[in-house]
Amino acid sequence: MAIEFENSYKWIKQRILYNGIKAHRAGFKHLWVVYPFRNEPLRNGWVSNYLKELGMNLEIVSPEEIEERVRKFLESL
């Protein structure tokens, strides 16, 4: 799993696309993007659809929930 932290609206779709392709090339199947803003198009737009075609699982995670999500992920291993 790859985790990226983003803290800006500017070029966010392009940055998530870049992060997803970078993670895919490195052999990761899961990408969590920690993003503090509520922006639904990031979850269901062309970027997430393209990453799905690559076989990537993209999740947008808020900073408030990242600690709990990582803990649960590690417990599941």
PyMOL Python script that loads the backbone (N, CA, C, O; Angstrom):
from pymol import cmd

cmd.read_pdbstr("""\
ATOM      1  N   MET A   1       0.837  -1.173   0.000  1.00  0.00           N
ATOM      2  CA  MET A   1       0.000   0.000   0.000  1.00  0.00           C
ATOM      3  C   MET A   1       0.885   1.240   0.000  1.00  0.00           C
ATOM      4  O   MET A   1       1.866   1.317   0.740  1.00  0.00           O
ATOM      5  N   ALA A   2       0.532   2.199  -0.828  1.00  0.00           N
ATOM      6  CA  ALA A   2       1.215   3.485  -0.868  1.00  0.00           C
ATOM      7  C   ALA A   2       0.305   4.525  -0.229  1.00  0.00           C
ATOM      8  O   ALA A   2      -0.912   4.487  -0.412  1.00  0.00           O
ATOM      9  N   ILE A   3       0.890   5.451   0.517  1.00  0.00           N
ATOM     10  CA  ILE A   3       0.133   6.535   1.147  1.00  0.00           C
ATOM     11  C   ILE A   3       0.757   7.854   0.717  1.00  0.00           C
ATOM     12  O   ILE A   3       1.964   8.055   0.856  1.00  0.00           O
ATOM     13  N   GLU A   4      -0.065   8.743   0.198  1.00  0.00           N
ATOM     14  CA  GLU A   4       0.382  10.081  -0.204  1.00  0.00           C
ATOM     15  C   GLU A   4      -0.395  11.110   0.615  1.00  0.00           C
ATOM     16  O   GLU A   4      -1.578  10.922   0.901  1.00  0.00           O
ATOM     17  N   PHE A   5       0.265  12.179   0.982  1.00  0.00           N
ATOM     18  CA  PHE A   5      -0.357  13.270   1.729  1.00  0.00           C
ATOM     19  C   PHE A   5      -0.454  14.491   0.826  1.00  0.00           C
ATOM     20  O   PHE A   5       0.554  14.950   0.287  1.00  0.00           O
ATOM     21  N   GLU A   6      -1.652  15.014   0.660  1.00  0.00           N
ATOM     22  CA  GLU A   6      -1.889  16.205  -0.159  1.00  0.00           C
ATOM     23  C   GLU A   6      -2.579  17.252   0.708  1.00  0.00           C
ATOM     24  O   GLU A   6      -3.409  16.921   1.554  1.00  0.00           O
ATOM     25  N   ASN A   7      -2.227  18.522   0.489  1.00  0.00           N
ATOM     26  CA  ASN A   7      -2.787  19.584   1.318  1.00  0.00           C
ATOM     27  C   ASN A   7      -3.122  20.824   0.500  1.00  0.00           C
ATOM     28  O   ASN A   7      -3.006  21.945   0.995  1.00  0.00           O
ATOM     29  N   SER A   8      -3.537  20.631  -0.748  1.00  0.00           N
ATOM     30  CA  SER A   8      -3.844  21.766  -1.593  1.00  0.00           C
ATOM     31  C   SER A   8      -4.893  21.378  -2.624  1.00  0.00           C
ATOM     32  O   SER A   8      -4.943  20.230  -3.067  1.00  0.00           O
ATOM     33  N   TYR A   9      -5.730  22.337  -3.003  1.00  0.00           N
ATOM     34  CA  TYR A   9      -6.683  22.121  -4.085  1.00  0.00           C
ATOM     35  C   TYR A   9      -6.002  22.160  -5.452  1.00  0.00           C
ATOM     36  O   TYR A   9      -6.443  21.509  -6.399  1.00  0.00           O
ATOM     37  N   LYS A  10      -4.930  22.929  -5.535  1.00  0.00           N
ATOM     38  CA  LYS A  10      -4.314  23.223  -6.826  1.00  0.00           C
ATOM     39  C   LYS A  10      -3.806  21.956  -7.511  1.00  0.00           C
ATOM     40  O   LYS A  10      -2.974  21.232  -6.962  1.00  0.00           O
ATOM     41  N   TRP A  11      -4.308  21.700  -8.698  1.00  0.00           N
ATOM     42  CA  TRP A  11      -3.883  20.578  -9.537  1.00  0.00           C
ATOM     43  C   TRP A  11      -4.071  19.225  -8.856  1.00  0.00           C
ATOM     44  O   TRP A  11      -3.315  18.295  -9.137  1.00  0.00           O
ATOM     45  N   ILE A  12      -5.057  19.089  -7.971  1.00  0.00           N
ATOM     46  CA  ILE A  12      -5.188  17.872  -7.175  1.00  0.00           C
ATOM     47  C   ILE A  12      -5.466  16.645  -8.040  1.00  0.00           C
ATOM     48  O   ILE A  12      -4.920  15.574  -7.775  1.00  0.00           O
ATOM     49  N   LYS A  13      -6.296  16.778  -9.059  1.00  0.00           N
ATOM     50  CA  LYS A  13      -6.564  15.609  -9.905  1.00  0.00           C
ATOM     51  C   LYS A  13      -5.293  15.134 -10.605  1.00  0.00           C
ATOM     52  O   LYS A  13      -5.040  13.933 -10.692  1.00  0.00           O
ATOM     53  N   GLN A  14      -4.503  16.070 -11.100  1.00  0.00           N
ATOM     54  CA  GLN A  14      -3.264  15.700 -11.770  1.00  0.00           C
ATOM     55  C   GLN A  14      -2.267  15.082 -10.790  1.00  0.00           C
ATOM     56  O   GLN A  14      -1.554  14.142 -11.140  1.00  0.00           O
ATOM     57  N   ARG A  15      -2.217  15.607  -9.567  1.00  0.00           N
ATOM     58  CA  ARG A  15      -1.290  15.055  -8.575  1.00  0.00           C
ATOM     59  C   ARG A  15      -1.706  13.655  -8.150  1.00  0.00           C
ATOM     60  O   ARG A  15      -0.855  12.790  -7.946  1.00  0.00           O
ATOM     61  N   ILE A  16      -3.015  13.424  -8.016  1.00  0.00           N
ATOM     62  CA  ILE A  16      -3.475  12.087  -7.658  1.00  0.00           C
ATOM     63  C   ILE A  16      -3.203  11.113  -8.808  1.00  0.00           C
ATOM     64  O   ILE A  16      -2.810   9.970  -8.574  1.00  0.00           O
ATOM     65  N   LEU A  17      -3.407  11.556 -10.028  1.00  0.00           N
ATOM     66  CA  LEU A  17      -3.080  10.715 -11.177  1.00  0.00           C
ATOM     67  C   LEU A  17      -1.599  10.359 -11.163  1.00  0.00           C
ATOM     68  O   LEU A  17      -1.244   9.192 -11.327  1.00  0.00           O
ATOM     69  N   TYR A  18      -0.734  11.348 -10.968  1.00  0.00           N
ATOM     70  CA  TYR A  18       0.708  11.112 -10.896  1.00  0.00           C
ATOM     71  C   TYR A  18       1.049  10.147  -9.758  1.00  0.00           C
ATOM     72  O   TYR A  18       1.827   9.212  -9.945  1.00  0.00           O
ATOM     73  N   ASN A  19       0.466  10.377  -8.582  1.00  0.00           N
ATOM     74  CA  ASN A  19       0.721   9.498  -7.435  1.00  0.00           C
ATOM     75  C   ASN A  19       0.278   8.064  -7.730  1.00  0.00           C
ATOM     76  O   ASN A  19       0.965   7.109  -7.365  1.00  0.00           O
ATOM     77  N   GLY A  20      -0.866   7.918  -8.388  1.00  0.00           N
ATOM     78  CA  GLY A  20      -1.377   6.596  -8.715  1.00  0.00           C
ATOM     79  C   GLY A  20      -0.497   5.863  -9.707  1.00  0.00           C
ATOM     80  O   GLY A  20      -0.216   4.676  -9.537  1.00  0.00           O
ATOM     81  N   ILE A  21      -0.061   6.561 -10.739  1.00  0.00           N
ATOM     82  CA  ILE A  21       0.818   5.936 -11.732  1.00  0.00           C
ATOM     83  C   ILE A  21       2.157   5.583 -11.106  1.00  0.00           C
ATOM     84  O   ILE A  21       2.714   4.518 -11.373  1.00  0.00           O
ATOM     85  N   LYS A  22       2.668   6.473 -10.277  1.00  0.00           N
ATOM     86  CA  LYS A  22       3.935   6.208  -9.582  1.00  0.00           C
ATOM     87  C   LYS A  22       3.808   4.972  -8.687  1.00  0.00           C
ATOM     88  O   LYS A  22       4.701   4.125  -8.675  1.00  0.00           O
ATOM     89  N   ALA A  23       2.713   4.864  -7.943  1.00  0.00           N
ATOM     90  CA  ALA A  23       2.499   3.711  -7.068  1.00  0.00           C
ATOM     91  C   ALA A  23       2.334   2.434  -7.896  1.00  0.00           C
ATOM     92  O   ALA A  23       2.867   1.384  -7.534  1.00  0.00           O
ATOM     93  N   HIS A  24       1.600   2.525  -9.001  1.00  0.00           N
ATOM     94  CA  HIS A  24       1.404   1.371  -9.878  1.00  0.00           C
ATOM     95  C   HIS A  24       2.737   0.873 -10.425  1.00  0.00           C
ATOM     96  O   HIS A  24       3.007  -0.328 -10.409  1.00  0.00           O
ATOM     97  N   ARG A  25       3.562   1.784 -10.904  1.00  0.00           N
ATOM     98  CA  ARG A  25       4.875   1.404 -11.446  1.00  0.00           C
ATOM     99  C   ARG A  25       5.774   0.788 -10.385  1.00  0.00           C
ATOM    100  O   ARG A  25       6.636  -0.034 -10.699  1.00  0.00           O
ATOM    101  N   ALA A  26       5.579   1.181  -9.135  1.00  0.00           N
ATOM    102  CA  ALA A  26       6.375   0.623  -8.039  1.00  0.00           C
ATOM    103  C   ALA A  26       5.821  -0.713  -7.546  1.00  0.00           C
ATOM    104  O   ALA A  26       6.410  -1.342  -6.667  1.00  0.00           O
ATOM    105  N   GLY A  27       4.684  -1.150  -8.110  1.00  0.00           N
ATOM    106  CA  GLY A  27       4.127  -2.444  -7.766  1.00  0.00           C
ATOM    107  C   GLY A  27       3.051  -2.434  -6.697  1.00  0.00           C
ATOM    108  O   GLY A  27       2.629  -3.495  -6.239  1.00  0.00           O
ATOM    109  N   PHE A  28       2.599  -1.257  -6.293  1.00  0.00           N
ATOM    110  CA  PHE A  28       1.539  -1.173  -5.290  1.00  0.00           C
ATOM    111  C   PHE A  28       0.173  -1.358  -5.939  1.00  0.00           C
ATOM    112  O   PHE A  28      -0.037  -0.949  -7.081  1.00  0.00           O
ATOM    113  N   LYS A  29      -0.742  -1.966  -5.221  1.00  0.00           N
ATOM    114  CA  LYS A  29      -2.116  -2.148  -5.695  1.00  0.00           C
ATOM    115  C   LYS A  29      -3.093  -1.200  -5.003  1.00  0.00           C
ATOM    116  O   LYS A  29      -4.203  -0.987  -5.490  1.00  0.00           O
ATOM    117  N   HIS A  30      -2.686  -0.636  -3.875  1.00  0.00           N
ATOM    118  CA  HIS A  30      -3.549   0.247  -3.083  1.00  0.00           C
ATOM    119  C   HIS A  30      -2.872   1.594  -2.906  1.00  0.00           C
ATOM    120  O   HIS A  30      -1.679   1.671  -2.612  1.00  0.00           O
ATOM    121  N   LEU A  31      -3.645   2.651  -3.087  1.00  0.00           N
ATOM    122  CA  LEU A  31      -3.158   4.009  -2.859  1.00  0.00           C
ATOM    123  C   LEU A  31      -4.155   4.730  -1.971  1.00  0.00           C
ATOM    124  O   LEU A  31      -5.327   4.877  -2.317  1.00  0.00           O
ATOM    125  N   TRP A  32      -3.674   5.173  -0.832  1.00  0.00           N
ATOM    126  CA  TRP A  32      -4.469   6.029   0.035  1.00  0.00           C
ATOM    127  C   TRP A  32      -3.926   7.442  -0.107  1.00  0.00           C
ATOM    128  O   TRP A  32      -2.726   7.677   0.036  1.00  0.00           O
ATOM    129  N   VAL A  33      -4.817   8.372  -0.386  1.00  0.00           N
ATOM    130  CA  VAL A  33      -4.446   9.782  -0.459  1.00  0.00           C
ATOM    131  C   VAL A  33      -5.065  10.467   0.752  1.00  0.00           C
ATOM    132  O   VAL A  33      -6.287  10.532   0.887  1.00  0.00           O
ATOM    133  N   VAL A  34      -4.215  10.969   1.619  1.00  0.00           N
ATOM    134  CA  VAL A  34      -4.686  11.696   2.803  1.00  0.00           C
ATOM    135  C   VAL A  34      -4.909  13.133   2.354  1.00  0.00           C
ATOM    136  O   VAL A  34      -3.977  13.829   1.953  1.00  0.00           O
ATOM    137  N   TYR A  35      -6.164  13.560   2.428  1.00  0.00           N
ATOM    138  CA  TYR A  35      -6.585  14.836   1.845  1.00  0.00           C
ATOM    139  C   TYR A  35      -7.595  15.494   2.771  1.00  0.00           C
ATOM    140  O   TYR A  35      -8.623  14.887   3.070  1.00  0.00           O
ATOM    141  N   PRO A  36      -7.341  16.717   3.238  1.00  0.00           N
ATOM    142  CA  PRO A  36      -8.195  17.329   4.262  1.00  0.00           C
ATOM    143  C   PRO A  36      -9.492  17.949   3.742  1.00  0.00           C
ATOM    144  O   PRO A  36     -10.340  18.343   4.543  1.00  0.00           O
ATOM    145  N   PHE A  37      -9.669  18.045   2.418  1.00  0.00           N
ATOM    146  CA  PHE A  37     -10.839  18.726   1.874  1.00  0.00           C
ATOM    147  C   PHE A  37     -11.892  17.714   1.442  1.00  0.00           C
ATOM    148  O   PHE A  37     -11.573  16.571   1.115  1.00  0.00           O
ATOM    149  N   ARG A  38     -13.140  18.143   1.444  1.00  0.00           N
ATOM    150  CA  ARG A  38     -14.257  17.289   1.005  1.00  0.00           C
ATOM    151  C   ARG A  38     -14.518  17.575  -0.474  1.00  0.00           C
ATOM    152  O   ARG A  38     -15.190  18.550  -0.810  1.00  0.00           O
ATOM    153  N   ASN A  39     -14.004  16.752  -1.327  1.00  0.00           N
ATOM    154  CA  ASN A  39     -14.132  16.973  -2.762  1.00  0.00           C
ATOM    155  C   ASN A  39     -14.557  15.668  -3.423  1.00  0.00           C
ATOM    156  O   ASN A  39     -13.707  14.863  -3.806  1.00  0.00           O
ATOM    157  N   GLU A  40     -15.842  15.452  -3.560  1.00  0.00           N
ATOM    158  CA  GLU A  40     -16.379  14.194  -4.080  1.00  0.00           C
ATOM    159  C   GLU A  40     -15.886  13.823  -5.482  1.00  0.00           C
ATOM    160  O   GLU A  40     -15.705  12.634  -5.744  1.00  0.00           O
ATOM    161  N   PRO A  41     -15.658  14.779  -6.402  1.00  0.00           N
ATOM    162  CA  PRO A  41     -15.184  14.359  -7.724  1.00  0.00           C
ATOM    163  C   PRO A  41     -13.871  13.566  -7.685  1.00  0.00           C
ATOM    164  O   PRO A  41     -13.560  12.842  -8.631  1.00  0.00           O
ATOM    165  N   LEU A  42     -13.114  13.696  -6.619  1.00  0.00           N
ATOM    166  CA  LEU A  42     -11.884  12.911  -6.518  1.00  0.00           C
ATOM    167  C   LEU A  42     -12.192  11.432  -6.366  1.00  0.00           C
ATOM    168  O   LEU A  42     -11.402  10.584  -6.777  1.00  0.00           O
ATOM    169  N   ARG A  43     -13.325  11.125  -5.783  1.00  0.00           N
ATOM    170  CA  ARG A  43     -13.679   9.729  -5.539  1.00  0.00           C
ATOM    171  C   ARG A  43     -14.291   9.062  -6.769  1.00  0.00           C
ATOM    172  O   ARG A  43     -14.141   7.852  -6.942  1.00  0.00           O
ATOM    173  N   ASN A  44     -14.959   9.801  -7.606  1.00  0.00           N
ATOM    174  CA  ASN A  44     -15.719   9.190  -8.694  1.00  0.00           C
ATOM    175  C   ASN A  44     -15.451   9.812 -10.060  1.00  0.00           C
ATOM    176  O   ASN A  44     -16.289   9.699 -10.954  1.00  0.00           O
ATOM    177  N   GLY A  45     -14.337  10.446 -10.239  1.00  0.00           N
ATOM    178  CA  GLY A  45     -14.049  11.112 -11.501  1.00  0.00           C
ATOM    179  C   GLY A  45     -13.201  10.265 -12.440  1.00  0.00           C
ATOM    180  O   GLY A  45     -12.989   9.074 -12.210  1.00  0.00           O
ATOM    181  N   TRP A  46     -12.727  10.898 -13.493  1.00  0.00           N
ATOM    182  CA  TRP A  46     -11.952  10.192 -14.506  1.00  0.00           C
ATOM    183  C   TRP A  46     -10.635   9.658 -13.958  1.00  0.00           C
ATOM    184  O   TRP A  46     -10.144   8.628 -14.420  1.00  0.00           O
ATOM    185  N   VAL A  47     -10.061  10.347 -12.980  1.00  0.00           N
ATOM    186  CA  VAL A  47      -8.788   9.886 -12.415  1.00  0.00           C
ATOM    187  C   VAL A  47      -8.984   8.559 -11.694  1.00  0.00           C
ATOM    188  O   VAL A  47      -8.221   7.618 -11.912  1.00  0.00           O
ATOM    189  N   SER A  48      -9.992   8.475 -10.843  1.00  0.00           N
ATOM    190  CA  SER A  48     -10.219   7.224 -10.122  1.00  0.00           C
ATOM    191  C   SER A  48     -10.604   6.106 -11.090  1.00  0.00           C
ATOM    192  O   SER A  48     -10.212   4.958 -10.883  1.00  0.00           O
ATOM    193  N   ASN A  49     -11.359   6.417 -12.136  1.00  0.00           N
ATOM    194  CA  ASN A  49     -11.714   5.402 -13.134  1.00  0.00           C
ATOM    195  C   ASN A  49     -10.475   4.901 -13.871  1.00  0.00           C
ATOM    196  O   ASN A  49     -10.342   3.702 -14.115  1.00  0.00           O
ATOM    197  N   TYR A  50      -9.587   5.792 -14.217  1.00  0.00           N
ATOM    198  CA  TYR A  50      -8.365   5.390 -14.909  1.00  0.00           C
ATOM    199  C   TYR A  50      -7.497   4.506 -14.012  1.00  0.00           C
ATOM    200  O   TYR A  50      -6.960   3.493 -14.462  1.00  0.00           O
ATOM    201  N   LEU A  51      -7.364   4.895 -12.746  1.00  0.00           N
ATOM    202  CA  LEU A  51      -6.557   4.091 -11.825  1.00  0.00           C
ATOM    203  C   LEU A  51      -7.178   2.707 -11.613  1.00  0.00           C
ATOM    204  O   LEU A  51      -6.456   1.726 -11.437  1.00  0.00           O
ATOM    205  N   LYS A  52      -8.509   2.624 -11.629  1.00  0.00           N
ATOM    206  CA  LYS A  52      -9.171   1.314 -11.546  1.00  0.00           C
ATOM    207  C   LYS A  52      -8.798   0.448 -12.743  1.00  0.00           C
ATOM    208  O   LYS A  52      -8.569  -0.753 -12.598  1.00  0.00           O
ATOM    209  N   GLU A  53      -8.737   1.060 -13.931  1.00  0.00           N
ATOM    210  CA  GLU A  53      -8.345   0.319 -15.131  1.00  0.00           C
ATOM    211  C   GLU A  53      -6.926  -0.239 -15.007  1.00  0.00           C
ATOM    212  O   GLU A  53      -6.615  -1.291 -15.567  1.00  0.00           O
ATOM    213  N   LEU A  54      -6.073   0.468 -14.272  1.00  0.00           N
ATOM    214  CA  LEU A  54      -4.711  -0.011 -14.039  1.00  0.00           C
ATOM    215  C   LEU A  54      -4.658  -1.098 -12.971  1.00  0.00           C
ATOM    216  O   LEU A  54      -3.625  -1.742 -12.787  1.00  0.00           O
ATOM    217  N   GLY A  55      -5.775  -1.301 -12.267  1.00  0.00           N
ATOM    218  CA  GLY A  55      -5.808  -2.287 -11.193  1.00  0.00           C
ATOM    219  C   GLY A  55      -5.489  -1.700  -9.830  1.00  0.00           C
ATOM    220  O   GLY A  55      -5.214  -2.431  -8.879  1.00  0.00           O
ATOM    221  N   MET A  56      -5.528  -0.377  -9.741  1.00  0.00           N
ATOM    222  CA  MET A  56      -5.240   0.303  -8.477  1.00  0.00           C
ATOM    223  C   MET A  56      -6.524   0.499  -7.684  1.00  0.00           C
ATOM    224  O   MET A  56      -7.591   0.734  -8.251  1.00  0.00           O
ATOM    225  N   ASN A  57      -6.406   0.400  -6.379  1.00  0.00           N
ATOM    226  CA  ASN A  57      -7.510   0.693  -5.465  1.00  0.00           C
ATOM    227  C   ASN A  57      -7.207   2.043  -4.815  1.00  0.00           C
ATOM    228  O   ASN A  57      -6.323   2.134  -3.963  1.00  0.00           O
ATOM    229  N   LEU A  58      -7.933   3.091  -5.208  1.00  0.00           N
ATOM    230  CA  LEU A  58      -7.727   4.446  -4.699  1.00  0.00           C
ATOM    231  C   LEU A  58      -8.709   4.732  -3.585  1.00  0.00           C
ATOM    232  O   LEU A  58      -9.911   4.506  -3.730  1.00  0.00           O
ATOM    233  N   GLU A  59      -8.198   5.229  -2.477  1.00  0.00           N
ATOM    234  CA  GLU A  59      -9.067   5.667  -1.378  1.00  0.00           C
ATOM    235  C   GLU A  59      -8.621   7.057  -0.929  1.00  0.00           C
ATOM    236  O   GLU A  59      -7.433   7.308  -0.727  1.00  0.00           O
ATOM    237  N   ILE A  60      -9.594   7.951  -0.779  1.00  0.00           N
ATOM    238  CA  ILE A  60      -9.346   9.281  -0.246  1.00  0.00           C
ATOM    239  C   ILE A  60      -9.656   9.209   1.241  1.00  0.00           C
ATOM    240  O   ILE A  60     -10.773   8.867   1.632  1.00  0.00           O
ATOM    241  N   VAL A  61      -8.671   9.529   2.069  1.00  0.00           N
ATOM    242  CA  VAL A  61      -8.793   9.381   3.520  1.00  0.00           C
ATOM    243  C   VAL A  61      -8.579  10.744   4.169  1.00  0.00           C
ATOM    244  O   VAL A  61      -7.660  11.474   3.795  1.00  0.00           O
ATOM    245  N   SER A  62      -9.416  11.086   5.131  1.00  0.00           N
ATOM    246  CA  SER A  62      -9.239  12.358   5.837  1.00  0.00           C
ATOM    247  C   SER A  62      -8.122  12.212   6.872  1.00  0.00           C
ATOM    248  O   SER A  62      -7.870  11.110   7.359  1.00  0.00           O
ATOM    249  N   PRO A  63      -7.454  13.311   7.210  1.00  0.00           N
ATOM    250  CA  PRO A  63      -6.385  13.239   8.216  1.00  0.00           C
ATOM    251  C   PRO A  63      -6.874  12.725   9.562  1.00  0.00           C
ATOM    252  O   PRO A  63      -6.121  12.091  10.300  1.00  0.00           O
ATOM    253  N   GLU A  64      -8.141  13.000   9.883  1.00  0.00           N
ATOM    254  CA  GLU A  64      -8.689  12.568  11.170  1.00  0.00           C
ATOM    255  C   GLU A  64      -8.820  11.043  11.261  1.00  0.00           C
ATOM    256  O   GLU A  64      -8.797  10.491  12.361  1.00  0.00           O
ATOM    257  N   GLU A  65      -8.955  10.369  10.142  1.00  0.00           N
ATOM    258  CA  GLU A  65      -9.169   8.930  10.182  1.00  0.00           C
ATOM    259  C   GLU A  65      -7.945   8.099   9.799  1.00  0.00           C
ATOM    260  O   GLU A  65      -8.005   6.871   9.865  1.00  0.00           O
ATOM    261  N   ILE A  66      -6.852   8.722   9.406  1.00  0.00           N
ATOM    262  CA  ILE A  66      -5.708   7.960   8.906  1.00  0.00           C
ATOM    263  C   ILE A  66      -5.091   7.058   9.976  1.00  0.00           C
ATOM    264  O   ILE A  66      -4.736   5.915   9.685  1.00  0.00           O
ATOM    265  N   GLU A  67      -4.962   7.545  11.185  1.00  0.00           N
ATOM    266  CA  GLU A  67      -4.346   6.730  12.235  1.00  0.00           C
ATOM    267  C   GLU A  67      -5.141   5.445  12.469  1.00  0.00           C
ATOM    268  O   GLU A  67      -4.566   4.359  12.549  1.00  0.00           O
ATOM    269  N   GLU A  68      -6.444   5.572  12.575  1.00  0.00           N
ATOM    270  CA  GLU A  68      -7.308   4.412  12.789  1.00  0.00           C
ATOM    271  C   GLU A  68      -7.260   3.461  11.599  1.00  0.00           C
ATOM    272  O   GLU A  68      -7.211   2.245  11.784  1.00  0.00           O
ATOM    273  N   ARG A  69      -7.272   3.999  10.379  1.00  0.00           N
ATOM    274  CA  ARG A  69      -7.237   3.170   9.167  1.00  0.00           C
ATOM    275  C   ARG A  69      -5.931   2.391   9.070  1.00  0.00           C
ATOM    276  O   ARG A  69      -5.936   1.210   8.724  1.00  0.00           O
ATOM    277  N   VAL A  70      -4.820   3.043   9.372  1.00  0.00           N
ATOM    278  CA  VAL A  70      -3.524   2.355   9.330  1.00  0.00           C
ATOM    279  C   VAL A  70      -3.480   1.261  10.386  1.00  0.00           C
ATOM    280  O   VAL A  70      -3.006   0.156  10.120  1.00  0.00           O
ATOM    281  N   ARG A  71      -3.970   1.561  11.579  1.00  0.00           N
ATOM    282  CA  ARG A  71      -3.982   0.563  12.651  1.00  0.00           C
ATOM    283  C   ARG A  71      -4.791  -0.663  12.233  1.00  0.00           C
ATOM    284  O   ARG A  71      -4.342  -1.796  12.411  1.00  0.00           O
ATOM    285  N   LYS A  72      -5.984  -0.439  11.677  1.00  0.00           N
ATOM    286  CA  LYS A  72      -6.818  -1.564  11.229  1.00  0.00           C
ATOM    287  C   LYS A  72      -6.151  -2.351  10.099  1.00  0.00           C
ATOM    288  O   LYS A  72      -6.222  -3.579  10.059  1.00  0.00           O
ATOM    289  N   PHE A  73      -5.515  -1.639   9.198  1.00  0.00           N
ATOM    290  CA  PHE A  73      -4.826  -2.305   8.098  1.00  0.00           C
ATOM    291  C   PHE A  73      -3.706  -3.196   8.628  1.00  0.00           C
ATOM    292  O   PHE A  73      -3.561  -4.339   8.195  1.00  0.00           O
ATOM    293  N   LEU A  74      -2.929  -2.682   9.546  1.00  0.00           N
ATOM    294  CA  LEU A  74      -1.830  -3.470  10.104  1.00  0.00           C
ATOM    295  C   LEU A  74      -2.330  -4.675  10.896  1.00  0.00           C
ATOM    296  O   LEU A  74      -1.707  -5.736  10.880  1.00  0.00           O
ATOM    297  N   GLU A  75      -3.435  -4.509  11.577  1.00  0.00           N
ATOM    298  CA  GLU A  75      -4.026  -5.634  12.328  1.00  0.00           C
ATOM    299  C   GLU A  75      -4.519  -6.731  11.391  1.00  0.00           C
ATOM    300  O   GLU A  75      -4.548  -7.903  11.765  1.00  0.00           O
ATOM    301  N   SER A  76      -4.907  -6.353  10.173  1.00  0.00           N
ATOM    302  CA  SER A  76      -5.437  -7.339   9.234  1.00  0.00           C
ATOM    303  C   SER A  76      -4.332  -8.165   8.567  1.00  0.00           C
ATOM    304  O   SER A  76      -4.620  -9.159   7.899  1.00  0.00           O
ATOM    305  N   LEU A  77      -3.097  -7.765   8.741  1.00  0.00           N
ATOM    306  CA  LEU A  77      -1.993  -8.504   8.092  1.00  0.00           C
ATOM    307  C   LEU A  77      -1.661  -9.793   8.792  1.00  0.00           C
ATOM    308  O   LEU A  77      -0.760 -10.514   8.362  1.00  0.00           O
TER     309      LEU A  77
END
""", "prot")
cmd.dss("prot")
cmd.show_as("cartoon", "prot")
cmd.util.cbc("prot")
cmd.orient("prot")
